[in-house]
Amino acid sequence: MAELTISGDTHPILKDDYASEWMGIEVVALDDGHATIRMSLRQEMLNGFGMAHGGMIFAFGDTAFALACNPASPEPGDEGTITVASGVDINFLKPAFRGQILTAVANRRASTGRSGLYDIQIYAADPNTGAPTAPQTAPAGTPQAATAATVPGELPTDMPTDAPAWELVAEFRGRSRTISKK
């Protein structure tokens, strides 16, 4: 996997995010309402069955959700707010295993007032000759970005295309709420 790009320079919420740092999360793409991240599954992330612990998959999806909800550069007047989860659901579809590369693709589906709805797809792939190349990201808000992840049998437009073994392992849906920063 490439050198970690996770830092306060990538996104302010990552500055003191020690959990994401420990997980080895790499930020691949950020845009308004969109985030793509990836990490490699290590032995200490596995459960007693030898597959990815559900909590690791959840935490990985939650990081993508947080990055998609919070702008890297807040608009003037929004510096005093943060966006947090008001509720989430996750569906585990297939197991993931040690050494696989996980990629999470988060997209905002709707927002009104202080509330939002986000879908995060989590994919796993076996590394062929190393980590997949960085994906090409469709700008958030385009029809391509909004629908590509929902077309059965197709990968989202910002998934690497040089790794043929991508499998959808989890679907994460997050509901957000913007609140005052304390």
N, C-alpha and C positions, 0 to 999 in steps of 0.2 A: 504494500500500500504506500502511497505517496506520503511525504512528510506531512504531519498534521498542520492544517491551516486554521485550526480552532484557536481563536484569541479574541481579545477585546477589540482588535482592529477589524475582525471579520464581522462581528455583531456584538453590540454592547452587553447583551445578556449573557454572553459566554465568558466575559472577563473573569468572573468568580464561580463559574459552573464546573466545580471539581468532579461531579459525577460524569458529565459528558467528556471531560478531559480523561478521566480514568477509563472510560469506555473506548477511547481512541476515535471519537467521532470526527470525521472530516467534512467540512462544509464544501459542497460541490457547487451549489447555485443558490442565490438569494434574489428575490424580487418582491415587490409588493404583493402580499398574500400567497407567496410561494417560497418553498425551500426544498432543496434536495441535499441529503446528507448520506454518508456511508461509513461503514466500519467493518472490521474483520472480527469474526467470532473467535474468541480465545477460550481456552480450557476452563478458566475460572468463571465463564459466563454460561456454563452448561449445568443442567439439572442431573439428577440421579439416573436418568434414562440415557444420558449421553447426547442430549439434544439441547438447543438453546433454551434457557430458562425463560418462561413466559414473562417474568418481570424484566428481563433484559430487552426482550422484544418491545414490551410496553414502554420502558424508559427511552428506548431508541425512537419510537414513534412520537413520544411526548416531546422530545427535543425538537424533532422536525415541526411539530405542531406549534411549539413556542416560537420558533424562528419565523414561521409563516405568519403568526399573529402579531408580532411586534416588529415595527419597521426598524431597520438598521440606523436610519437617520429620521427621527421624529419630526413631524411638521411643526412649525412655530406654534406655540401654545399647547402642544401635546407632550412636552417634556415631563410634566407632572403626572402622567398616567402610564399604566402598564396594562397589558392584556394577559389574562390568566384563564385557566380552564374552569368552566362552570360544571362540566360533566364530560365524560368520555365513554366510549364503548370500543371494545376490540374483539375481533373475531380471528382466531388462530386457524388457518386453513391447512398448512403443511408444516412439518418440522424443519428446522434449520440446524446445521451441524458445524462442529469445530472446523475452522479454516475457511468457511464460506464467507463471501463478501455480502453484507446486507446493504441495501440502498432503500432509503425512505423518500418518497415523493409526496410532499404536502401541498395542497391547493385549497384556497378559500373557495367555498361554493356559494356562500351568501353572507351578507352583513347588513345590519340595519341598526341604527342607533349605536348602543354600546355592546350589542351581541353579534356573534358570528358563528358560522358553521364551516368546518374544515374536514376534508377527507385526506387521509394519509394511507398510501399503499406501501407495503414493505415487501421487498423482493429479496431473494437469495440467489446467489450463483457461485459455482465452484470456480476458483481462479484457474484460468487456463495457463497462461504464461505470465501471470502477475495480475495486478488489479486492472479492471476495465478502465478504458480511457474516460476522461471527464466527459459527461454528457453535454449535448448542445441543448440549451434551455429555450423553450418557447416562452415568450413574455407572458406573464400572468395577465389574465383578463382576455386573452385571445381565445377564440373558439377552440383552437387546437389544445391549449393548455387546460381549458375547462372540461373538455370531453375525452381527450386521448386516454386517460386512465380508466375510463368507464366502458370503453369498447372491448367486448370480450375477445380474447385472443390477441390483442394488440398491446404493446408496451407503450407507456406514455412517451411523448416526444422528447423528454429530457433523460431518457434511459440510455445507457451505453448500448450501441448496436453491434459491437464486435464480440460480445459474450453471448452465445446462443442459448445458454442454459438458465436464463433468468426465470424464476418461478415466484409467483405471488404466494407469500407465506402468511401474511396477515393484513387485515383491513382495520384501520383505526379511524373512528369518527370523533371529532372533538367539537364541543360547544364552548365558545369563549365569551368572556365578559371583560370589558375595559373598566378599570377601577382607578382610583387615586393612588399614586405612589406614596408610601408613608416613610 
